[in-house]
Amino acid sequence: MIKKVGFLGPKATFTHLAVQTFFNGETESVAYLTIPQSMDAVANGEVDLAVVPIENALEGSVNLTVDYLVHEQQELSIIGEIIVPIQQHLMVHPSRKDKWQEVTRVYSHSHAIAQCHKFLHKTFSNIPYEYATSTGAAAKYVSEHQNENIAVIANELAAKEYGLSIVKHHIHDYHYNHTRFAIVSKSNDVKFTYNQELPIKEKTTLMVTLPSDQSGALHQVLSAFTWRKLNLSKIESRPMKTGLGNYFFIIDIDRLYDEILIPGAIAELEALGCSVKLLGSYQAFTIS
Ligand SMILES: O=C(O)C(=O)Cc1ccccc1
């Protein structure tokens, strides 16, 4: 059966590129204006899955995605991950190709701008940067507003799709610029088909809230994983949004949920007074 996959649109965003590269012909992709809208579409059954950016190698977590998953769409789980290389290019409307240094604004997604800060600082020190809902949305806007003197940061597909001219290639500040995209769904056993032969890792993601004001609580949490030899590939704190100083932790373990070790660690954390939620146990695929 054809699966419907929601993504941060419009056409030719990095998320769209991830969807197109990863899934095979048995999926139909549906564009949404924002990341939360694509997740809501999964929750209300418009689409079977959504692909959402969750972390970038240069800029860190996509907080909007993590927070929406944790605070607003609690019935969704992570059922897969796609790791995609990101190449940022500077582009303008073709009519401004020869005078691109004279642009008066740079427009893109906040993460794309952050990935190119050094370049922007050197090349355009005195013009404002403006955030769009996605790199694709910024490219589309510029293609439709020839009279505005704006440069866009986006990918090659966006330049083609919206007829823009790339005036500087590879403007991201560091060569290794990958983004992790999470595949989210309402049920853990939604099956999807994908292009084969991608390197695979296995992961489990937990959300852990510590008991308040207990000294050494984080140390005890970590030891529940350590003595079981559960390797953590990430631990990050995010605000609970209930007051300054209140945090939860997102913890990635580099193995699938099993019958013994991870349930044992969770039971130990709960005995310490933590609350624990399984956000997903899934395979992570790397695209080169
Ligand atoms: O705006 C896009 O194209 C997205 O898909 C979000 C994003 C932005 C920058 C890097 C990776 C993903």
Ligand as a Chemical Component Dictionary entry (heavy atoms), coordinates in Angstrom:
data_LIG
# 
_chem_comp.id                   LIG 
_chem_comp.type                 NON-POLYMER 
_chem_comp.pdbx_formal_charge   0 
_chem_comp.three_letter_code    LIG 
# 
loop_
_chem_comp_atom.comp_id 
_chem_comp_atom.atom_id 
_chem_comp_atom.alt_atom_id 
_chem_comp_atom.type_symbol 
_chem_comp_atom.charge 
_chem_comp_atom.model_Cartn_x 
_chem_comp_atom.model_Cartn_y 
_chem_comp_atom.model_Cartn_z 
_chem_comp_atom.pdbx_ordinal 
LIG O1 O1 O 0 14.517 24.489 5.411 1  
LIG C1 C1 C 0 14.746 23.338 4.976 2  
LIG O2 O2 O 0 15.097 23.096 3.818 3  
LIG C2 C2 C 0 14.623 22.199 5.903 4  
LIG O3 O3 O 0 14.305 21.117 5.493 5  
LIG C3 C3 C 0 15.059 22.439 7.327 6  
LIG C4 C4 C 0 16.553 22.381 7.311 7  
LIG C5 C5 C 0 17.277 23.554 7.218 8  
LIG C6 C6 C 0 18.682 23.490 7.191 9  
LIG C7 C7 C 0 19.307 22.262 7.238 10 
LIG C8 C8 C 0 18.569 21.103 7.316 11 
LIG C9 C9 C 0 17.189 21.156 7.359 12 
# 
loop_
_chem_comp_bond.comp_id 
_chem_comp_bond.atom_id_1 
_chem_comp_bond.atom_id_2 
_chem_comp_bond.value_order 
_chem_comp_bond.pdbx_ordinal 
LIG O1 C1 DOUB 1  
LIG C1 O2 SING 2  
LIG C1 C2 SING 3  
LIG C2 O3 DOUB 4  
LIG C2 C3 SING 5  
LIG C3 C4 SING 6  
LIG C4 C5 SING 7  
LIG C4 C9 DOUB 8  
LIG C5 C6 DOUB 9  
LIG C6 C7 SING 10 
LIG C7 C8 DOUB 11 
LIG C8 C9 SING 12 
# 
